[in-house]
Amino acid sequence: QVKLVESGGGLVQAGGSLRLSCAASGSISSINLMGWYRQAPGKQREWVASLTRVGDTNYAVSVAGRFTISRGSAGDTVDLQMNRLKREDTAVYFCNGKAYNGPDVPLRDYWGQGTQVTISS
């Protein structure tokens, strides 16, 4: 129903910046919350940032002040601007969409395939 495709990953030096983009297609209207997650080797998938339909944002403590989540100008992407990158930011970054359709309906999660972000020193 919903397809999410990430792009923008790559290799960046510590202190540098990178902008990730998540292109959404399909039944986008069913999504209540968009966000970014990341998973580093040997670690569980970690929530990074979220964006509500009305534009409210939330960030993990580890990225607050450095990362910014926003909706693209065309309205069909959710971007993650990453500044002052650190080695610990190295991970596969996943775009996520959550659909809440009622208290008796299971939450639906939609995921992209992920994009690799590697920070070098």
C-alpha positions in Angstrom: 0.0 0.0 0.0 2.9 2.4 0.8 6.3 2.3 -0.7 9.2 4.2 0.8 12.6 4.6 -0.9 15.6 6.2 0.7 18.4 8.0 -1.0 21.3 10.2 -0.2 23.5 7.9 1.8 27.2 7.9 1.4 30.6 8.3 2.9 31.3 11.6 4.7 34.1 12.8 7.0 33.4 13.5 10.6 32.1 17.0 11.0 30.5 17.0 7.6 26.9 17.0 6.5 24.6 14.8 4.5 21.0 15.0 3.5 18.8 11.9 3.2 15.6 11.8 1.4 12.6 9.4 1.6 10.3 9.3 -1.4 6.8 8.0 -0.5 4.3 6.6 -2.9 1.0 4.7 -2.7 -1.6 5.2 0.0 0.3 8.0 1.6 -2.9 9.4 3.2 -3.0 6.4 5.6 0.3 7.4 7.2 0.0 9.3 10.5 3.6 9.6 11.4 6.8 9.6 9.4 10.3 9.1 10.8 13.8 8.0 10.4 15.5 5.1 12.2 19.0 3.8 12.0 20.8 0.5 12.7 24.5 0.2 13.4 26.3 -3.1 13.3 25.7 -5.1 16.4 23.0 -2.8 17.6 19.2 -2.8 17.5 17.3 -0.4 15.3 17.2 3.0 16.9 14.6 5.8 16.4 16.2 9.0 15.2 13.5 11.5 14.4 9.8 11.8 13.6 7.5 14.2 11.8 3.7 14.4 12.4 1.1 15.4 9.7 0.9 18.8 11.3 4.6 19.4 11.2 5.6 18.7 14.8 9.1 17.1 15.1 10.9 15.0 17.7 14.4 13.9 17.9 16.5 11.3 19.7 18.8 12.9 22.3 21.8 11.6 20.4 21.0 13.7 17.3 19.0 16.6 18.7 20.6 19.9 17.6 22.4 18.3 14.7 19.7 16.6 12.6 16.6 18.1 11.1 13.6 16.2 9.7 11.3 18.0 7.3 8.9 17.5 4.5 10.2 18.2 1.0 8.7 21.3 -0.8 6.8 19.0 -3.2 5.2 17.2 -0.3 6.2 13.7 -1.5 9.4 13.3 0.4 10.6 13.4 4.0 14.2 14.6 4.4 16.7 14.3 7.1 19.4 16.9 7.2 22.4 15.6 9.2 25.0 18.1 10.3 28.2 17.8 12.4 28.3 14.1 11.8 30.1 11.8 14.1 31.5 8.3 13.7 28.8 7.0 15.9 26.3 8.2 13.3 27.5 5.4 11.0 24.5 3.1 10.3 22.0 2.0 7.8 19.2 4.7 7.9 15.6 3.6 7.3 12.6 5.7 6.4 9.5 4.7 8.4 5.8 5.4 8.1 3.3 4.5 10.8 -0.5 4.1 10.2 -2.9 4.3 13.1 -6.4 3.4 12.1 -8.2 2.8 15.4 -7.7 1.2 18.9 -8.7 -2.3 17.6 -6.6 -2.1 14.5 -3.0 -3.1 14.6 -0.5 -0.4 13.9 1.0 -0.8 10.5 4.7 0.0 9.8 6.1 0.7 6.4 9.8 0.6 5.8 12.2 1.6 3.1 15.1 -0.6 2.1 17.6 1.6 3.9 20.6 3.7 2.8 24.1 3.3 4.2 25.7 6.3 5.9 29.4 5.9 6.8 31.3 8.6 8.7 35.1 8.5 8.4 37.6 10.2 10.6 
